[in-house]
Each structure stands twice: as structure tokens, then as C-alpha cells.
Amino acid sequence: MNKIINTSTKYIFPIMLVAIFASLSSCNSSPNSTNVDSQAANTTTLPTPNSETPTAVTPSPIPTASISPTPSQTPTTANLNTQSSNKPPLPEETPTQNKTSSQSAAATKRVDVTLYTSDAQCQDLIPQKIEVSAAEPVTGTVGKILEQRDSADFRLSGYDVNIRNGVATVDLRVSSKSQRQIASLSSCEQFALFGSLRKTLTSNSQWGIKEVRFTEKGEEIVL
């Protein structure tokens, strides 16, 4: 009897150990099975035409679209042309410019006057028509007469003409390089110079000159 019990105990103990190890093994394998099932759920299988075994396809990430500037943000040729066409207009001509233009036009305008010059014998004064500037006709006419009287030994450096109440005063300035003075002029030369000036200034009625006086640097010339 005791021999039978010992024999049964000898075989039962190994069987219990095997059962315990099998139970532990099944517990360890259960989480792995769960992970496999979860991965299988996230994997989509697509059939392939050449094979009966389905191929696992992993979902690809969604591409991010790049944002490009809208056409309104970039200046166009039409916009640039519009900006250039909006430039402020050129300033109009100012009254000063108009005044300058009028003076320039008057300076270029010419008028006819009658100029009297002495003959060779210093006896008569001969009239002739000349053109002078319309801006200063009296001064221009006196200058024409003085140019004719200028010589190598008698030279004038300048002159002024002042008209007041019908009286014209002609002030003469002899050049410092002149060899002769007004007082040294002969009667013929005085007639050609002063007679020509007096006759010319009083004969052009448009100037309203009735009398002519002569001075040298402000001092009256006695003829």
C-alpha cells in the first residue's frame, strides 16, 4: 500500500509543475497577442493582383500645402504705370517769368528814329533813319552819335541822358586815356558833336524834348 502511494506521488508532482509552467506561459503570451491585434487593426491590407497574400500598407502623412503670395501682393505693370501717371503737373509760369519774357521781347523790338549828322564842312545837319532798341530809344540814339565822334585822340568812357519837364540833360565822361578834352575841340568838332545831339533830340517829337543841356561829370559845359 505504501509503495503504491509513493509511486503516485512521484508522477503527480511533475505533472503539477508542468501545469504551473503552462499557466505562466499563457499569461505572458496574452499581452503579445493583444499588441498584435492592435497593430493589425491599424494596418489596412490591400490585395495585390500577383499574389494571394495581402500586403500591409502603412498610412502616409498628409502633405502640408505651401502658401504662395496672392497676386494682389505683387505690384503689376499696370499699377506702376498708374503711379507714374499720377505725378503732379508741372508748375505754371510765374508772373516773374512773364515779366522777364515781356522785357526780353521789348529789348529785341526795334523802332525807327531820325538821327542828324554834320556834313564835311560842318555847315549843315543831314537827317538819316536808323533803328534803335524800343526799350531805350533816346539813350540808344545818343550812343549812335557819340560813336561817330569817337576818334584816336578824343575818346569818351560813358554818358547819361536824363529827361525832365521837356529838358534833356546829356552828361558826358571823357576817358582818362583821351589825349584831348572837350574844351580843346574845334568849332567844327563842337558843331558835329553838340549840334547833332541837340537837333536829333528835339526833332523826334515822340520824345517831347524841347531843350538840351550838356554837362561833364555833372558840371555844365559852356560852348
Number of C-alpha atoms within 10 A of each C-alpha: 5 6 7 9 9 10 10 10 10 11 10 10 10 11 10 11 11 10 11 11 10 11 11 10 11 10 10 10 10 10 11 11 10 11 11 10 12 11 10 12 10 12 14 14 14 11 12 10 8 6 8 8 11 12 13 13 11 10 9 6 6 6 6 6 6 6 6 6 8 7 8 7 7 9 9 11 9 9 11 10 10 11 10 10 10 8 8 7 7 6 6 7 8 8 9 9 11 11 11 11 12 11 13 12 12 14 14 11 13 15 12 12 20 16 23 22 22 18 11 10 8 15 11 15 18 12 16 10 10 13 15 21 17 16 17 13 17 20 16 15 20 20 16 14 19 19 11 11 15 12 10 8 10 17 21 19 11 13 17 15 15 13 15 9 9 13 16 22 18 23 19 21 17 18 14 11 11 14 12 15 15 17 10 11 13 10 11 14 15 17 20 25 19 18 18 22 24 21 18 23 25 18 17 14 10 9 14 16 19 14 15 18 17 20 16 15 15 12 10 13 14 8 10
